[in-house]
Amino acid sequence: MPLEPLGISLSVGRVAIATSALLHSLFATFIVGSSLIGAVTATCSYVTRKEWFDRLARLIAFSLVLSTATISFFGVVLVFALNIYWPQFWHRIFQVMFWPFLGEAALFLGEAIFAYAWYYLWEWGQNGWRRKAHLAFVWLAAGCALTAMFMIDVTASYMLTPHPVYSAWDNIFNPTMIHLDLHRWFGNLTWAGFALAGICAIGYLKSTTETDRTFFHKGGSYCFLIGYGALLVMPVVGYQYLLHLRYGQPQAFYTVMLGERSWLFDVVALLYGLLILVGSLYIIQMVRSKPNPPSSCSGFMPLSLIVILLAAMMLAMPYQLQHIPFLNRLTDQEINPLGKMQPYKYYALSGLVIFGFGNWLYALRAFGRMSPVSILAIASGTPRRMASMLMTLAGLTVIIFLAMGWVRESARAVNGYLIYDVMRLEDEKSTYQRSSSEKDSSKEILFNPFER
């Protein structure tokens, strides 16, 4: 029996699905990254017995519990939205991806159980064999979260580069699956690392005791190092992902790199350059605030900052000017030669990663020399500037996360597909409005009782 059409525009459904999916994935990716960071932090606490590691692990556990509760709500909202606004798509994707969906649901339940056990049994797991059992909870939670992410990446990559619909293994290991999963590994660590650093920065600004300020300052630097290090790896994995997209789905690749959605990729490039730049400024403050900084940093860091600034500007330069909204009112030029991927953007990415990595090594050395005495000796105002930078990094990461999701989904939607080469947006039109034949038949049924 056909469903009664909604009688609204298809755009309403697209906005509803995009909003619920992005909010859901924002918390889902934070859970994956923070569970892994929490597992590493808890292990450091177990091995070193340092109090600040234990306190930071507990803070991460609390944020993980809150995020798990939040994602449960947004997950239900997303499923309801899919059933209401895209029922035919949901039926098709659920049929093809039944086992990955079932596996993801079971793994999410396991992740929630272990994350809650890790947080609520904190006092229980402080002595003897219980300490090892307590540490196992967070590693099991991280393992469930990472495997659940793998299941979802199977679905996300399939929608963009599908293989034959009824070939299960080809659907799972489609051309972009592995590289999307790897890209999300480092992306989740970047997002969670900067988000946790931002939480520590807020904690620092609200602290009223020197003990709390010392903890939040060190915790923020620790989480920043994880996020910034993962950020430097992302272009390497992202290049491989785009390479497989180019040969697996050329039309989608053209759309995001040279077509009408290429300006979105330039926005992502701009945000990436800003993340490296703000992160480098934080590192400069971090290194200079320590007593007796390395003599080489006085020459390397100003040079690094100049190179990173120029590279960020070069990376953000658009190539196809005619695709940028409203720019045609300012210029008739269609191509910007300096915006070519090869060689200019390759040079820019190399400069960002190489000099960013050099700064990261200086930050590692400065963090290793960090002590409560050295933190308290930092000049007044510097920690507050550093806290503001951490919150800025967290905000930029949210924006780039949403922009990257928009880029990937635009590669399908702009070309009219819900599942590339399998299901088009037009296939869902009957959900929103009657076809002309249905309208005629309804009129016939309406007037038949009055006919003689």
Secondary structure, 3 states (H helix, E strand, C coil): CCCCCCCCCHHHHHHHHHHHHHHHHHHHHHHHHHHHHHHHHHHHHHHHCCHHHHHHHHHHHHHHHHHHHHHHHHHHHHHHHHHHHCHHHHHHHHHHCHHHHHHHHHHHHHHHHHHHHHHHCCCHHHCCHHHHHHHHHHHHHHHHHHHHHHHHHHHHHHHHCCCCCCCHHHHHCCCCHHHHHHHHHHHHHHHHHHHHHHHHHHHHHHCCCHHHHHHHHHHHHHHHHHHHHHHHHHHHHHHHHHHHHHHHCHHHHHHHHCCCCHHHHHHHHHHHHHHHHHHHHHHHHHHHCCCCCCCCHHHHHHHHHHHHHHHHHHHHCCCEHHHCCCHHHCCCCCECHHHCHHHHHHHHHHHHHHHHHHHHHHHHHHHHCCCHHHHHCCCCCHHHHHHHHHHHHHHHHHHHHHHHHHHHHHHHHCCCEEECCCEEHHHHHHHCCCCHHHHHHHHHHHHHHHCC
